[in-house]
Each structure stands twice: as structure tokens, then as C-alpha cells.
Amino acid sequence: MIEELVLLIAAWPTVVQGTVAGVFAGLLTGVGALPVLFGGRLGAKTQNALLGFGAGVMLAATAFSLVLPGLDHGTVVYGSATWSAMAAAVGILVGGLAVAALHAVLPHEHFVTGRDGADSAQLRRLWLFVFAIALHNFPEGLAVGVGFGGGDVANGLSLTLGIGLQNMPEGLAVAVALLSVGYTPVRALLIAAATGLLEALGGLVGAGAVTLAAPLLPFGLTFAAGAMLFVISNEIIPETHRKGHAAQATGGLMIGFVVMMQLDVLFG
């Protein structure tokens, strides 16, 4: 069945592949928020474990679906493994610096917010938190779009599913935070789902860039890897450890890493 799916999607233009994959991964943000319709609320330990799982998925996706394919494509494009490794290093650093620059310029809040009541200061912090989740979805969508470059549909599919999986706890975290300040379950779900919309734009940009300029593929893959590494290290891991639940967060990270590794093997 997987082989049939790969062949079906391979017939689509690369830009369509990347955009549809971005939409799919983004929609899973809303799917992850569905438990709020049934009274779902997360304790701190569970929330940190789920976000740790997302970090593990992103970490494995960075290694297996972005950096390694980037090195392989770079060897072909640049003519040697040495030049490929140098280009990959530049791509990773530039990707990380790009997201760091966005963080320096644009206001945002980290993943964990207090639940001390619906005062105006908390509402402002909460919306900065929602904005931060949406902002992080763009480099993830970029990674999905670039992942389909070079006709590697299997790699793109595993990356899409992995990114989608890690979007689910993010969507639930957004929805639960909104519930804590008085939003209705339906509104909380819709807003959480909306944070995934930038994933589709990222998929379009990533797939379009590598389609227009094939030599950009190795750089695009490693750029996306650097952007994701920054988000993992600067945002997710520190926040999952901040309330003293490092063991749960680390366990979630390791499980997420293993799940994404298996997905990468499954999709070949």
C-alpha cells in the first residue's frame, strides 16, 4: 500500500506535493487539539512528555530526513563529500540564524504559560504563545516542502508524517492554554487549528524553491534542518524541563525519536 501511495504522489508536480503535504501536516495541529471538545485537560507532566515527544520526532526528522539526504544530494551537486559537508554546515548555521533573527525581531512567548487567571497581561502572553507556535510551523512546512525535492517522495512522506505527529501535541497545548483563560472548546480548537496554516505556506515555498533551482536542494534541506534544530534547542527542550519534569520530557523525546526513525525506515 505504501508503494502504491508513493507512486500516486510521484505523478504530481513537486510544488503540489509540497503544498498538499504542508496542508496535511498543518491540519494535524487541529487534530491534536480535538480532545478539548471532550473536556481534555493536560497535567504539567503529560504536557511536557508530549512536547518532548514532538522534540524527539523533530530531532530524528532533522537527522534522517534532512541532513543525511542533504549530504547525499550535495555530494552529487558539488562533486565531493567534503564540499557537501561544508555546504551542509553553512546551510544548518544559516537556517538556525534565520530563525534566531525572527525571534529577535518578532514578539513571541515560549511554550509553557502560567494559569493564574484571565487578566490582560496573561491574555497578551497567551496570544504571544499562540503566535510563537504559528511562527514555528513555517520552518517545519519548509522542511516538508523541501523534503519532496529531487523526486524523493518516500523521504517527503516520512517527513510529512513525522512533522504532523509532532504538531499534534503542540495543537493540544495551544487549545488547553486557551481553555484556561475562558475560551470555549470550539473556539480553542479552531484557533489551535489555525496555527497550522503557515505549514502549507512553508511547504509551497520550500517545494517551489527547489523546483526552480535544483542546486538549491542540498542547501534547502540543511537550512530547514538548522531552523528546526534552533526551535528544538531554544524553545521546546528548555520549556519541557522548566517545571521540573525533565524525566518525562526526556522519555517523550526518546520515544519520539524512535518513532520518527521507524517511519523513515518504513517509507524507505
Backbone as a ProteinNet text record, in pm:
[ID]
protein_1_A
[PRIMARY]
MIEELVLLIAAWPTVVQGTVAGVFAGLLTGVGALPVLFGGRLGAKTQNALLGFGAGVMLAATAFSLVLPGLDHGTVVYGSATWSAMAAAVGILVGGLAVAALHAVLPHEHFVTGRDGADSAQLRRLWLFVFAIALHNFPEGLAVGVGFGGGDVANGLSLTLGIGLQNMPEGLAVAVALLSVGYTPVRALLIAAATGLLEALGGLVGAGAVTLAAPLLPFGLTFAAGAMLFVISNEIIPETHRKGHAAQATGGLMIGFVVMMQLDVLFG
[TERTIARY]
83	0	86.7	196	284.6	346.3	383.2	442.7	344.3	216.3	114.4	96.6	100.2	85.8	202.1	322.7	440.9	430.2	387	373.8	266.5	156.2	48	96.6	162.2	206.5	321.2	402.2	514.7	468.4	344.1	291.4	252.6	246.6	209.9	332.8	313.8	426	481.6	611.3	675.9	611.6	574	511.2	379.4	303.1	176.3	204.2	304.6	340.6	371.9	458.9	499.1	385.7	299.8	188.9	85.4	47.3	-51	3.2	132.2	192.4	193.2	221.8	218.4	79.6	-21.9	-160.3	-193.5	-154.8	-183.6	-117.1	12.7	85.1	26.9	-11.4	-70.4	-205.5	-286	-417.7	-407.8	-299	-283.6	-266.1	-231.2	-230.1	-370.3	-470.2	-608.3	-655.8	-611.4	-648.8	-599.2	-476.8	-422.7	-502	-571.6	-649.4	-789.3	-831.5	-968.3	-1009.2	-918.5	-962.5	-1025.8	-1000	-1059.8	-1212	-1264.2	-1409.2	-1473.7	-1394	-1446	-1392.4	-1353.8	-1307.8	-1163.3	-1085.3	-945.9	-861.4	-794.5	-701.5	-574.6	-462.3	-334	-269.9	-217.2	-130.2	6.1	86.4	217.3	306.6	303.4	388.3	351.4	220.2	174.9	208.3	186.1	215.5	363.9	450.9	594.4	637.4	575.3	608.1	568	449.1	402.5	487.7	523.9	609.6	749.5	794.7	921.7	914.8	801	780.1	793.2	731.3	742.3	885.9	961.3	1102.1	1181.6	1150.7	1221	1192.2	1065.2	1029.1	1103.9	1104.8	1173.6	1323.4	1382.3	1525.9	1561.6	1482.6	1508	1482	1376.2	1347.8	1461.1	1517.2	1629.8	1747.4	1777.3	1892.5	1866.9	1758.2	1737.2	1671	1586.4	1510.3	1559.9	1651.8	1701.7	1853.2	1927.6	2073.4	2131.9	2094.9	2152.7	2116.4	1988.5	1958.9	2028.9	2044.2	2115.1	2260.2	2324.1	2462.8	2471.7	2375.3	2375.5	2356.7	2258.7	2235.6	2352.9	2411	2524.4	2644.7	2667.5	2779.7	2765.1	2641.2	2615.6	2628.9	2568.9	2566.3	2704.2	2775.2	2902.7	3024.7	3004.5	3113	3199.6	3182.4	3261.4	3191.4	3221.6	3162.3	3212	3336.6	3393	3318.5	3299.3	3225.5	3081.1	3023.9	2887.3	2875.8	2971.3	2969.2	2985.5	3071.6	3091	2963	2899.2	2774.9	2665.3	2661.9	2562.7	2583.9	2709.7	2739.3	2688.8	2713.5	2666.2	2513.1	2448.9	2302.8	2243	2299.1	2247.6	2262.8	2381.5	2406.1	2319.4	2304.4	2221.3	2074.8	2028.4	1890.9	1864.4	1957.1	1942.7	1946.1	2037.7	2048.9	1923.3	1863.6	1742.6	1629.1	1608.9	1502.9	1539	1666.9	1710	1680.4	1702.7	1674.1	1525.5	1441.3	1296.9	1256.8	1318.2	1286.8	1329.2	1438.5	1487.2	1398.6	1339.3	1261.7	1114	1058	914.6	884.5	782.2	745.6	688	720.3	666.2	676	609.8	615.4	651.1	712.4	753	634.2	660.4	552.5	473.4	537.6	469.7	424.7	293.7	242.7	173.3	168.2	101.9	-49.3	-118.9	-264.4	-315.5	-291.6	-323.5	-449.4	-527.3	-647.4	-641.2	-757.1	-767.9	-747.8	-633.9	-608.5	-547.5	-538.9	-494.4	-350.3	-265.3	-125.5	-114.4	-192.1	-187.2	-240.8	-346.6	-401.2	-297.6	-223.5	-119.4	-12.8	28.2	128.4	76.3	-51.9	-110.7	-110.7	-147.1	-150.2	-9.9	87.6	225.7	266.2	219.7	245.3	183.3	58.4	-8	68.3	112	189.3	319.8	382.9	508.7	488.8	379.2	350.8	332	256.2	234.3	365.6	449.9	578.6	666.2	664.8	747.7	699.7	571.9	519.9	575	622.5	674	800.4	905.7	1022.2	990.4	891.4	851.9	788.5	700.1	642.5	747.6	844.7	956.6	1030.3	1053.7	1121.6	1041.7	909	823.5	831.2	821	826.1	958	1067.5	1199.8	1221.4	1159.6	1175.7	1129.9	1039.3	993.3	1082.7	1183.1	1272.3	1352.2	1392.2	1472.3	1395	1261.3	1179.2	1177.8	1225.9	1230.8	1099.3	998.9	865.7	862.1	933.1	932.7	986.8	1095.4	1151.5	1052.5	988	890.2	773.2	727.5	614.9	650.7	767.3	806.5	823.5	879.3	897.2	761.9	669.2	535.2	464.9	469.5	402.3	469	601.4	672.5	641.1	646.6	615.3	470	381.2	240.4	220.4	291.4	281.3	324.7	435	480.5	393.4	315.9	222.1	105.8	72.3	-46.5	-35	74.2	82.3	90.7	148.4	150.6	8.2	-72.8	-210.8	-288.7	-266.8	-336	-290.8	-160.4	-109	-172	-185.6	-247.5	-393.2	-467.1	-608.9	-630.4	-550.1	-563.5	-532	-428.5	-394.4	-508.7	-573.5	-687.4	-805.7	-828.7	-935.1	-910.2	-783.7	-750	-785	-803.9	-840.1	-981.5	-1062.7	-1204.5	-1256	-1172.4	-1222.2	-1307.9	-1410.4	-1492.6	-1412.2	-1447.5	-1374	-1369.4	-1480.2	-1483.9	-1388.1	-1391.3	-1300.8	-1155.8	-1129.1	-992.8	-944.7	-1031	-995	-966.6	-1054.4	-1037.8	-909.1	-878.5	-757.1	-633.3	-637.6	-525.3	-503.8	-613.6	-602.6	-545.4	-582.9	-535.3	-384.4	-324.6	-179.6	-102.9	-169.3	-101.5	-103.8	-172.8	-188.2	-54.9	39.9	168.9	246.9	209.1	276.5	257	134.8	107.4	190.5	202.3	284	430.3	479.6	616.9	640	543.8	555.6	562.2	478.8	478.6	612.3	662.6	789	904.9	910.8	1020.1	1021.2	905.6	897.5	921.3	867.7	887	1031.9	1103.4	1243.7	1329.4	1313.6	1399	1355.5	1230.4	1186.9	1246	1248.6	1301.3	1453.1	1519.4	1666.1	1711.1	1724	1759.6	1886.6	1992.2	2111.9	2088.3	1972.1	1940.9	1896	1868.9	1813.1	1899.5	2031.6	2111.7	2109.6	2121.9	2119.6	1982.1	1875.5	1740.8	1715	1760	1741.2	1813.6	1938.8	2016	1972.8	1927	1871.1	1750.3	1661.2	1544	1586.6	1692.5	1743.2	1792.1	1865.9	1914.2	1801.8	1698.9	1583.4	1514.3	1499	1433.7	1520	1651.7	1740.5	1730.8	1721.2	1708.1	1580.3	1470.5	1342.6	1349.6	1408.9	1419.4	1499.5	1618.4	1709.6	1670.4	1621.9	1593.4	1455.2	1362	1224.4	1174.1	1172.4	1097.7	1167.3	1294.9	1363	1371.6	1414.2	1417.8	1281.1	1175.1	1043.3	991.5	1023.9	976.1	1051.7	1165.8	1243.1	1218.8	1149.3	1144.2	1066.1	967	884.3	923.5	1044.3	1096	1052.4	1001.9	958.6	1051.9	1181	1279.6	1273.5	1244.4	1241.3	1130.8	1010.9	900	929.4	985.7	1017.1	1123.7	1225.3	1331.9	1279.7	1193.6	1132.2	1049.9	971.5	893.7	981.9	1093	1185.5	1242.7	1284.1	1344.2	1242.3	1118.6	1014.4	984.6	975.1	951.4	1061.8	1186.8	1299.7	1289.9	1257.4	1246.8	1131.3	1016.6	901.3	936	1000.7	1036.4	1139.4	1233.5	1333	1263.2	1164.9	1091.4	1010.4	952.2	878.3	971.4	1091.2	1188.4	1225.8	1243.6	1274.6	1155	1035.2	912.5	891.1	916.3	895.3	1018.2	1121.1	1236.2	1328.2
-120.7	0	126	120.8	236.6	262.6	153.8	169.4	231.9	191.8	249.9	398.6	434	573.8	657.4	603.4	673.6	695.8	592.9	605.3	706.3	708.1	802.7	946.5	974.2	1110	1150.9	1055.1	1085.3	1145.1	1117.6	1171.2	1317.9	1371.5	1511.8	1599.9	1726.1	1821	1840.5	1867.4	1880.8	1988.9	2101.1	2210.4	2163.7	2085.2	2033	1936.1	1851	1756.7	1830.3	1930.6	2004.2	2080.5	2141.1	2220.5	2131.2	2022.6	1930.6	1869.4	1833.2	1776.5	1878.1	2005.1	2109.1	2127.1	2122.4	2132.6	2016.4	1895.1	1775.8	1785.3	1817.1	1827.3	1936.9	2049.5	2158.5	2121.1	2046.1	2006.5	1917.5	1842	1756	1836.5	1965.7	2053.2	2061	2076.8	2079.4	1944.6	1837.6	1703	1679.9	1726.9	1709.7	1783.4	1890.8	1970.6	1915.6	1813.6	1761.8	1720.4	1667.2	1627.3	1738.9	1866.2	1974.4	1976.8	1919	1912.8	1816.6	1729.7	1628.4	1649.5	1773.7	1806.4	1771.2	1751.6	1712.6	1825.1	1796.8	1892.9	1817.6	1883.6	1818	1862.4	1764.9	1798.6	1838.5	1902.2	1950.5	1836.5	1723.3	1610.3	1557.7	1542.5	1491.2	1588.1	1717.5	1817.6	1816.8	1808.8	1808.6	1681.7	1568.5	1443.5	1449.8	1505.9	1515.8	1612.2	1726.6	1820	1761.3	1683.4	1612.7	1514	1445.3	1354.9	1430.9	1548.7	1630.8	1669.5	1703.1	1738.1	1619.7	1499.4	1380.6	1351.6	1368.4	1349.9	1450.2	1576.2	1679.6	1653.2	1605.7	1578.6	1466.6	1358.6	1248.4	1290.4	1369.2	1417.4	1504.2	1585.5	1670.1	1585.6	1480	1396.8	1308.6	1229.8	1125.2	1176.1	1278.2	1322.4	1453.2	1521.9	1649	1649.2	1626.6	1636.2	1525.1	1399.8	1290.4	1299.8	1322.6	1343.8	1466.9	1571.6	1691	1660.7	1578.8	1539	1455.2	1363.6	1278.6	1362.1	1450.1	1535.5	1630.6	1679.4	1770.9	1706.2	1578.9	1507.9	1502.7	1483.8	1480.9	1620.4	1720.3	1856.1	1921.4	1904.8	1975.2	1891.4	1763.9	1682.1	1610.8	1635.8	1564.3	1569	1467.6	1462.4	1577.7	1619.1	1728.6	1858.5	1893	2015	2004.9	1885.4	1865.6	1891.8	1840.9	1861.1	2008.9	2078.4	2221.3	2299.3	2265.8	2332.7	2303.2	2178.5	2141.3	2221.6	2239	2316.4	2460.3	2517.9	2654.7	2659.6	2562.7	2559.7	2549.3	2461.2	2443.4	2572.1	2633.2	2755.4	2871	2885.1	2993.4	2971.7	2846.3	2817.4	2852.3	2814.8	2848.9	2998.4	3067.8	3212.9	3283.3	3230.2	3292.2	3289	3174.5	3165.6	3249	3251.1	3334.8	3481.9	3525	3663.2	3693	3598.8	3617	3630.6	3548.7	3554.5	3687.3	3742.5	3869.8	3986.9	3975.8	4086.6	4078.1	3957.1	3940.2	3901.8	3960.6	3924.3	3784.1	3711.1	3576.6	3532.9	3423.9	3366.7	3219.8	3164.5	3023.5	2930.8	2801.7	2704.1	2697.6	2715	2696.1	2830.4	2846.9	2970.6	2939.5	3037.5	3019.8	3016.8	2967	2961.7	3031.6	3161.7	3236	3320.9	3299.3	3380.2	3457.6	3506.7	3568.2	3718.4	3764.1	3907.6	3947.2	4078.1	4124.8	4085.9	4087.5	4051.1	3906.3	3816.7	3676.1	3656.8	3730.6	3719.2	3760.7	3868.7	3910.7	3803.1	3744.6	3637.4	3517.1	3485.8	3370.2	3386.9	3507.7	3527.5	3532.3	3575.7	3565.7	3419.3	3337.7	3193.4	3131.2	3167.4	3116.7	3161.1	3287.1	3337.9	3260.9	3226.3	3151.9	3015	2945.7	2815.4	2830.2	2931.8	2954.5	2985.4	3067.5	3103.2	2980.5	2888.5	2768.6	2675.2	2687.8	2598.3	2630.1	2752.5	2784.8	2706.5	2705.2	2623.3	2474.6	2429.7	2289.7	2261.9	2353.1	2338.5	2348.4	2437.6	2449.9	2317	2252.2	2122.9	2018.1	2020.3	1925.1	1948.7	2075.2	2106	2068.9	2104.3	2071.2	1920.9	1850.4	1705.6	1632.5	1695	1632.5	1669	1752.5	1792.3	1675.6	1686.4	1581	1455	1462.6	1345.7	1240.5	1271.9	1173.6	1175.5	1112	1113.8	1039.9	927	848.9	931.6	1005	1090.1	1199.8	1258.6	1362.2	1311.3	1189.2	1132.6	1104.5	1046.8	1019	1148.1	1248.9	1378.6	1443	1433.9	1490.6	1426.8	1294.3	1224.2	1255.2	1261.2	1291.9	1431	1530	1667.4	1676.8	1606.6	1606.6	1550	1442.3	1382.1	1479	1551.1	1642.7	1767.9	1796.3	1908.8	1881.8	1755	1721.1	1765.3	1734.2	1786.5	1938.5	2001.9	2148.5	2203.8	2144.7	2189.4	2171.9	2059.5	2035.4	2134.8	2165.5	2261.6	2399.4	2441.8	2571	2572.2	2466.2	2461.9	2460.2	2382.3	2375	2510.1	2578	2710.8	2809.1	2801.7	2890.6	2859.5	2731.3	2694.5	2754.3	2760.1	2805.5	2951.5	3028.7	3170.4	3198.7	3093.8	3115.9	3096.8	3056.7	3033.3	2906.9	2904.9	2785.1	2676	2549.8	2441.3	2454.9	2497.2	2509.3	2619.2	2734.6	2843.7	2804.2	2737.2	2693.6	2597.6	2506.9	2412	2484.5	2579	2649.2	2732.6	2799.2	2880.1	2790.9	2678.6	2585.2	2533.7	2499.7	2452	2559.9	2685.7	2795	2815.1	2778.7	2795.8	2708.1	2603.6	2515.4	2565.2	2678.3	2724.4	2762.5	2814	2853.1	2733.3	2614.1	2493.3	2478.3	2508.1	2497.5	2597.8	2721.2	2822.8	2780.5	2726.9	2679.2	2567.3	2475	2366	2417.2	2517.5	2577	2644.1	2723.8	2795.2	2696.8	2596.4	2500.1	2421	2367.3	2288.6	2375.7	2498.9	2588.8	2626.7	2651.1	2693.1	2584.4	2461.1	2354.4	2312.6	2343.9	2315.4	2415.3	2542.4	2646	2639.5	2595.5	2590.3	2461.4	2354.4	2223.5	2223.8	2302.2	2302.8	2355.4	2421.5	2469.3	2357.4	2238.5	2131.4	2095.2	2070.3	2036.2	2146.9	2272.7	2385.3	2397.5	2379	2389.8	2287.1	2163.9	2059.3	2092.4	2136.8	2165.1	2297.3	2392.5	2515.9	2483.4	2398.9	2358.6	2283.1	2202.3	2129.5	2226.3	2328.7	2427.2	2502.2	2537	2606.8	2520.1	2392.2	2302.8	2278.1	2266.9	2248.2	2365.7	2486.1	2604.6	2596.5	2561.2	2553.1	2447	2331.4	2223.1	2267.5	2325.3	2358.8	2485.2	2585	2714.2	2721.7	2642.8	2654.6	2531.3	2417.9	2304.7	2241.5	2204.7	2134.2	2218.8	2346	2423.6	2435.4	2451.2	2467.9	2339.3	2223.9	2098.1	2062.7	2124.7	2098.3	2204.5	2311.5	2426.6	2401.2	2314.2	2291.4	2165.7	2115	2004.2	1866.5	1855	1724.6	1676.2	1687.8	1652.2	1505.3	1418.8	1274.7	1242	1298.2	1272.8	1330.9	1451.3	1514.6	1436	1388.2	1311.1	1177.8	1114	989.2	1010.9	1119.6	1151.1	1177.6	1250.4	1280.5	1152.6	1059.9	936.1	851.6	847.3	772.5	838.9	971.1	1042.7	1018.7	1018.2	994.3	855.8	756.1	618.4	604.6	668.3	661.2	720.5	837.2	900.3	817.1	757.4	670.3	552.9	493.7	382.2	427.1	545.2	597.8	616.5	667.2	687.7	555.8	452	318.9	264	282.2	228.7	284.6	416.5	479.4	471.4	405.1	376.5	491.1
0	0	0	74.9	79.6	-56.6	-125.1	-258	-355.5	-346.9	-434.4	-405.4	-276.3	-238.5	-291	-279.7	-330.1	-480.3	-553.3	-699.2	-736.9	-662.2	-689.7	-672.5	-560.3	-531.1	-622.6	-666.1	-754	-887	-924.6	-1050.7	-1040	-918.7	-900.4	-919	-961	-963.2	-822.1	-812.1	-681.8	-596	-659.5	-583.7	-522.7	-596.7	-544.7	-430.4	-447.2	-340.4	-210.3	-219.7	-101	-36.4	-118.9	-64.4	2.9	-64.6	-6	122.3	120.5	241.3	354.9	322.3	424.2	483.2	396.8	444	537.7	497.3	578.3	715.1	715.9	843	930.1	868	943.7	1003.3	928.1	977.4	1101.1	1112.3	1229.6	1357.9	1345.5	1462.6	1521.7	1433.9	1478.6	1529.7	1465.3	1510.6	1653.1	1680.6	1814.4	1920.7	1880.2	1975.5	1999.4	1928	1939.6	2081	2164.4	2299.1	2381.2	2348	2426.6	2410.7	2302.3	2284	2382.8	2442.3	2534.2	2676	2703.2	2837.4	2863.9	2758.8	2776.8	2834.2	2945.1	3004.5	3042.5	3026.5	3048.3	3178.1	3252.6	3363	3309.7	3395.4	3351.8	3305.5	3376.4	3338.4	3200.7	3177.8	3048.2	2936.3	2961	2859.5	2823.5	2923	2896.4	2824.7	2860.6	2792.2	2644.9	2616.5	2478	2396.8	2456.4	2384.6	2367	2465.9	2449.7	2334.1	2321	2207	2075.4	2069.9	1949.2	1920.4	2024.8	2006.2	1952.9	2002.4	1954.6	1808.2	1769.8	1628.5	1541.8	1582.9	1505.7	1497.5	1607.1	1609.6	1512.4	1513.7	1420.9	1277.2	1255.1	1119.9	1068.9	1156.9	1118.3	1070.8	1145	1111.4	989.9	995.1	895.2	766.5	777.7	660.2	600.4	668.3	616.1	599	707.3	697.6	610.4	635	556.5	407.8	371.3	229.1	173.2	254.5	208.5	175.1	258.2	230.7	104.1	86	-34.5	-160.2	-160.1	-277.1	-298.9	-189.8	-201.4	-265.1	-236.2	-297.4	-449.4	-495.2	-640.1	-700.2	-634.1	-689.3	-686.7	-574.3	-557.1	-593.6	-621.4	-674.7	-573.2	-444.5	-344.2	-209.9	-126.3	6.5	93.9	72.1	152.1	128.7	0.3	-31.1	15.2	6.2	51.5	201.6	279.1	423.8	458.6	383.9	409.7	378.4	266.3	229.6	331.4	381.8	481.9	610.7	648.9	769.2	754.7	637.3	612.3	616.5	551.9	549.5	688.8	771.6	907.7	988.4	980.6	1057.8	1009.3	878.7	825.1	862.7	857.9	897.3	1042.2	1129.2	1270.1	1293.9	1225	1240.8	1189.2	1083.4	1028.6	1130.3	1194.5	1295.4	1417.3	1454.3	1566.7	1539.1	1414.4	1378	1388.9	1346	1358.9	1505.2	1589.2	1731.5	1792.3	1741.5	1795	1752.1	1633.2	1577.4	1614.3	1611.9	1631.9	1776.2	1836.6	1973.9	1978.4	2084.5	2098.9	2243.8	2273.9	2408.1	2394.1	2498	2492.8	2516.1	2514.6	2514	2645	2757.7	2885.1	2941.1	2967.6	3026.2	3157.3	3245.4	3373.4	3358.3	3460.6	3460.2	3585.3	3596.3	3717.1	3703.1	3597.7	3579.1	3449.5	3407.2	3275.1	3282.6	3340.6	3339	3204.9	3178.6	3047.6	3018.7	3121.7	3099.4	3054.9	3117.2	3078.5	2937	2903.3	2768.6	2664.4	2692.9	2598.4	2586.2	2699.3	2696	2618.9	2640.6	2574.6	2423.1	2376.1	2231.8	2172.5	2249.6	2202.9	2190.9	2283.7	2279.1	2153.3	2124	2002.8	1878.8	1878.5	1765.9	1749.1	1862.4	1855.5	1791.5	1827	1766.9	1615.9	1575.5	1432.3	1361.6	1426.2	1366.9	1346.5	1441.4	1431.2	1320.5	1284.3	1180.9	1042.9	1020.3	887.1	854.1	938.3	904.3	896.7	975	964.7	828.4	783	649.3	541.2	561.1	467.1	454.9	568.8	568.6	491.2	510.6	439.5	288.7	246.6	103.5	40.7	108.1	55.1	53.4	148	155	30.5	-46.5	-170.7	-289.7	-266.8	-375.5	-428.5	-551.5	-612.9	-641.2	-634.3	-665.2	-556.4	-436.3	-327.6	-251.3	-308.3	-250	-117.2	-106.6	17.1	133.3	109.4	213.8	252.1	151.8	179.6	261.9	232.9	306.4	452	475.4	613.4	691.7	627.4	692.4	722.6	627.1	646.7	765.4	771.5	880.7	1014.2	1013.6	1136.7	1187.8	1098.4	1138.2	1183.6	1113.4	1153	1292.2	1324.7	1457.3	1566.4	1541.3	1645	1652.8	1547	1552.7	1647.7	1666.5	1745.5	1891.6	1962.8	2099.8	2106	2003.2	2000.3	1991.3	1903	1889.9	2018.5	2087.1	2213.1	2319.7	2321.3	2419.5	2398.7	2272.6	2243.3	2290.1	2256.3	2290.4	2441.5	2512.7	2658.3	2722	2669.4	2721.6	2700.4	2585.7	2558.8	2650.6	2677.1	2770.1	2908	2947.1	3082.2	3106.3	2999.5	3016.3	2966.9	2956.1	2933.7	2792.9	2697.2	2561.6	2560.6	2475.1	2462.3	2392.6	2415	2348.9	2196.8	2135.4	1989.4	1942.3	2007.7	1968.9	1991.7	2102.4	2130.2	2022	1980.1	1874.3	1743.1	1705.8	1577.9	1576	1686.2	1691.2	1685.1	1757.9	1753.2	1611.4	1543.9	1405.8	1314.9	1338.9	1254.6	1265.2	1379.7	1392.7	1294.7	1241.7	1146.5	1003.2	976.3	838.5	773.7	852.6	795.3	743.3	787.6	739.8	588.3	540.9	397.7	319.2	370.7	303.7	300	410.8	414.1	314.1	303.5	206.4	64.3	32.8	-100.8	-131.6	-36	-56.9	-73.2	13.3	7.3	-121.7	-158.9	-282.3	-404.9	-401.9	-515.3	-535.1	-424.9	-434.8	-497.2	-452	-505.7	-645.3	-680.8	-817.5	-916	-877.7	-965.7	-978.2	-873.7	-875	-807.5	-885.7	-832	-747.5	-783.6	-699.4	-557.9	-535.1	-401.2	-307.7	-362.5	-281.3	-161.2	-177.7	-59.6	45.1	-1.4	92.4	158.6	79.5	134.3	243.2	221.3	321.3	450.6	439.1	560	624.5	545.4	600.7	688.8	635.8	713.4	839.4	828	944.3	1051.5	1010.9	1106.8	1174.3	1096.3	1153.4	1258.2	1229.3	1323.6	1446.6	1428.3	1543.2	1639.5	1583.9	1669.6	1752.4	1689	1759.4	1869.7	1838.5	1937.1	2059	2033.3	2142.2	2216.3	2142.3	2204.1	2267.3	2214.9	2259.6	2334.4	2265.2	2319.2	2439.6	2425	2533.7	2660.9	2654.3	2778.7	2846.6	2766.2	2825.3	2887.7	2828.9	2886.8	3014	3037.3	3159.1	3267.8	3234	3322.2	3450.4	3447.4	3565.1	3642	3615.2	3694.2	3649.3	3526.9	3476.1	3366.1	3390	3288.3	3250.9	3348.4	3319.1	3219.7	3241.6	3148.7	3011	3008.8	2880.8	2805.3	2876.3	2811.2	2760.4	2839.4	2793.1	2667.7	2666.4	2547	2427.4	2449.7	2340.2	2280	2365.1	2314.6	2237.5	2288.4	2217	2082.9	2081.5	1956.2	1854.7	1902	1812.3	1749.2	1832.2	1781.5	1683.5	1714.1	1623.6	1488	1486.3	1359.3	1284.7	1356	1290.6	1221.5	1289.5	1229.3	1107.4	1114.2	998.9	880.1	907.4	799.8	733.4	815	759.9	684.6	740.8	678.7	538.7	524	395.1	304.7	351.8	266.3	242.5
[MASK]
++++++++++++++++++++++++++++++++++++++++++++++++++++++++++++++++++++++++++++++++++++++++++++++++++++++++++++++++++++++++++++++++++++++++++++++++++++++++++++++++++++++++++++++++++++++++++++++++++++++++++++++++++++++++++++++++++++++++++++++++++++++++++++++++++++++++++++

